[in-house]
């Protein structure tokens, strides 16, 4: 993975390069239009959905971290 820091007017963002198998990418492409219109948007929304499912998003907002949950 490659992490690159960028500064934008909305704040700091990170870019991450990831690799998917053909089967994984096929699943991701089926979500276009449902979870976003572009590749990055769909992958970002999948990650955020997974974090929300694991209650990590609400834990982070509440300040409890959520990092100790089993995956």
Secondary structure, DSSP 4 states (H G I P E B T S, - for coil): --EEEEEETTEEEEEE-----HHHHHHHHHTTTTS-SSHHHHHHHHHHHHHHHTTHHHHHHHT---TTS--
